[in-house]
Every structure is written in C-alpha cells, then in structure tokens.
Amino acid sequence: MTEKLAALGGPPVRTRPFPAWPIWGAEERTALMETLESGDWGITADGGRIATFEQAFAETHDAAYGQAVFNGSVALGVALRANDIGYGDEVLIPAYTFMATATACLMVGAIPVFVDIEPGTYNMDPAAMEVAITPRTRAVIPVHIGGLPADMDRIEAIAAQHGIIVLEDACQAHGAAWKGRRVGAIGHLGCFSFQSSKNINAGEGGLIVTDDEALAERCWSVHNCGRIRDGRWYQHEVLGSNYRMTQWQAAILLAQLTRFEDLARRREENGRYLAKRLAQETGLQPQERDERVTQHGYHLFISRYTPVAFSGLPRDKFLAALQAEGIPCSEGYVPLYRMPAIQGGVQRLKAAVDWPGAYPETLPDCPVTERACAEEGIWFTQAMLLGTSADMDDIVAAVAKVQAASGELLEA
Ligand SMILES: Cc1ncc(COP(=O)(O)O)c(C=O)c1O
C-alpha cells in the first residue's frame, strides 16, 4: 500500500518552508549606515570597502588579486577583454550553463563554441573540448556547474598544450575546491557572481580573481573606462567602460563574507548526506563527485532523473508531484545554442567577420546536454541545504514517496 501522493489529494510530506535566502543581520545594517554617512558611495582614492572586499575575497579563494565589478556577466566580459579576446576569436564553453557564459563571448565579438558535458558531472567534457580546438581558439571557459569543480587537471593540460587561456566561470562556485585549492585562479583567471540567488549575495555584484599581476592590472583598466593607475582621469589607454562596483555592494558583501565559511560547511555537510541517501534509497542520481573535489560549492544540488526508475513517468510530472509534496525543485537549463538570442548573435558576428567555415552551420552535437535539458536534470537550490539533516530526510522521503506511487500517477 503506497502513501497517497499530495498531487492526488493526500497529505504532503512537508508543509514547513526551507530556510529563506538571503540571510542578513546587524553586520549588513551597520555597514550600509556607515556607507551612507561616509558619503563615499562610489570609487574612492583608496578603494574603501571595495578594495577591502577584493582582497578578502581573493584570499578566501587562494588568489593573489581580486577585481570587483558590478555583476558576474560583466566580470566574464572584462576578463575576456583583459586577454584581448574579441573579433575573429573562438572561445570554448560548455553547452550546459547560464546564458551569460555565451553572451559574454558574443558581446566582445568572439564566437562561443559549445562543447558537450560529461554525463555524470554535467561539467565540460575535456575530451570533447580537445576535439573542438581550432587555430582560432583563444580561450576555454570551464563552468563549475552548480558549484562542482570541472576537471581542472585535464582542462589545464589540454589548454597548456594548445596555448589557450583558461577562464573559470566560477559564478556558481564560491568556496568550491579542487585538490584542496579553491577555484577561480586555478586557471589564468576566474569570475564570480554575487547576484541575489548566489551563495554570497549583494543583489548584484561580480569579481575576477587571478594570480597574474599584469592580468589583474588589465582587468582594472578595462573595468575603469580604460584608465591606467597613474594616468590622468581623462586618459583612456585601453578599450573598456564603467563596470565598477559600488561601495553599497561591497558593504553588503563584506558582511556576507563573515558568515560564508559556516554556511558553506553546512551546505557541504547536508549536500553530502543528501547525495548519499538519494543515491542509495531512490532512483535519483546526484551529480557524480570526483575524489579530487575537496569542496563542492553547492549553489545547486543537481540530480539526474531517469524515467525508467519511476515507471516511465515524464520529468515534468515528477517535478509537479515533488513540488506538491512541499519540495521546491526545477528542471534547469535549455540548450543555449537553440536560443534565438545566441543564434542571432552568432549569425550577426559571422556576417561581420570573415569566417570561412570555422563555425558549423548546423547545431553543435551535444547529446548529453540535450538529454540533461530535456529529460534528466533536477535542481534543488542552495538555501535548501542550509537547514538540518531532518530537512534532507524530507527530500528523500518525498522522492521515495513519488517513486513508489509513480505508476499510479502515470495512470491518473
Ligand atoms: C554560470 C554563470 N555564469 C555567469 C553568471 C552571470 O552572473 P550575473 O547574474 O551576476 O551577471 C551566472 C549567474 O547567474 C552563472 O550562473
């Protein structure tokens, strides 16, 4: 006798909400009031809170330099420009990512070349990356999807062999670590986002980390209207714009940083526990974790759904049933190369640049991405991992309950 599903009129597993996001307190309030009263709301001679945050965040991520900007999308664009990547260049990106990874390339005039992902991790497949390299390839952008580090050993080795830049899109990977080192500056440089949903949140915000002083200096110029450090205010040496962070953002971010490690530990603990139980007790398969991943950032808890384990129930019906049990969940991305915005951007660039057959006219061949988007991907958000192990038990119980009654649901 299976329990009656909430979707079919039974009682839900859970009625209590999961922890709310963002978390804030007296630290944010005090920092905002101090910023208000200081009158220093934007750029200042000594950098103020922005400079303090840049240094603190870079240190937290094992990097020598940090350059704050106003969001993660812009961070990617600044990082590309700082490497002089633009018209006529190709940049390899995973096909399973947020659109900003692709549009950052298009906005600087480079073509994003979509690379398929690994079936277990949903991160860029290094073998597929290697095959996609052409003489025009200037950079690769591994995205640590959901906060799970990509295979940086192989990506770095292939990139070094071909002399291309490694720009980490760590916008979802605050605190994530590969072989004991935090992501971001494992490659040449990396970008973070502090948009509302992110694990460190200022509403909006972004930051570039690197160990390379010259690169850090170029990021500074690009983000500050192409100025140079000891130049005059109206002296513009590099093509850049105003991508500067405000002191308001930095004030919030410094306060958020004080609780970051505690929250990251809690996500890691709950994430590991949930992954183990789901894998052992249900048909959901959590993102596979390489043993070299020493910390998962857990911006998202991603699992793979296979209808065969659920009596053939399609994913959308499963998601609706799980939501009815009181468990927030979603299906995640669509293949970016199918989006009119991306296709239009690529067509426009190809028309503007002499591009003899360097980019396929047909859609990229990314079967794993297609499957992840159309059938498999299931997302839980980071704030759900901030509660107790009993909250995780509810998720497992709800998945198991829907699984047990999936045949019934299929017929309903
Ligand atoms: C993988 C990835 N790249 C880039 C971005 C862009 O960051 P932002 O929203 O701060 O512009 C995001 C944020 O949603 C992201 O998830």
The ligand as a Gaussian input file, in Angstrom:
#p B3LYP/6-31G(d) Opt

LIG

0 1
 C       27.365000      30.048000     -14.684000
 C       27.049000      31.514000     -14.604000
 N       27.789000      32.374000     -15.305000
 C       27.559000      33.705000     -15.251000
 C       26.544000      34.224000     -14.479000
 C       26.284000      35.686000     -14.512000
 O       26.304000      36.326000     -13.289000
 P       25.380000      37.601000     -13.005000
 O       23.970000      37.128000     -12.871000
 O       25.950000      38.156000     -11.751000
 O       25.543000      38.536000     -14.150000
 C       25.757000      33.362000     -13.709000
 C       24.699000      33.884000     -12.814000
 O       23.562000      33.650000     -12.870000
 C       26.002000      31.970000     -13.789000
 O       25.250000      31.096000     -13.099000

